[in-house]
Amino acid sequence: MADNDVTTENKILEAANSVFLLYGYHGTRLHQIADLAGIHKSAVHYYFRSKEILYGKVVSFVIENILTENNKFTTNQKLKEVHLWFIFTELYNNKNLFENVLKELYIVDWSEKLTELKKVLEIKIATPQS
């Protein structure tokens, strides 16, 4: 039973990552995540309780990948671009929600994380694409 729980939870997280990165917070519906994961919508609620909590997991994953030196971005530039675009658009479209998630994820140093993210975005925006 425990193996199925982990598998289902991972399916939800992977689907949520894909859907939130594509549509952002306001464009994402839980049924989209459930459909992509191949599960019933109630399983999403069972594992994560709310859209906000699931969004927080995705934001945490994306931030850690962006701000960590040794990450999979070194081999997957396209994924890096998608994650940076997600952060950029969420800061623009959902600034209050995004900052509230940061405050929950990084209670002590949330503003430093936000500053780091903005610096990464500024560097990326200022760097011409090849």
HELIX and SHEET records of a PDB file:
HELIX    1   1 ALA A    2  GLY A   27  1                                  26    
HELIX    2   2 LEU A   30  ALA A   37  1                                   8    
HELIX    3   3 LYS A   41  PHE A   48  1                                   8    
HELIX    4   4 LYS A   51  LEU A   67  1                                  17    
HELIX    5   5 LYS A   72  THR A   74  5                                   3    
HELIX    6   6 GLN A   77  ASN A   93  1                                  17    
HELIX    7   7 LYS A   95  LEU A  105  1                                  11    
HELIX    8   8 TRP A  110  ALA A  126  1                                  17    
END                                                                             
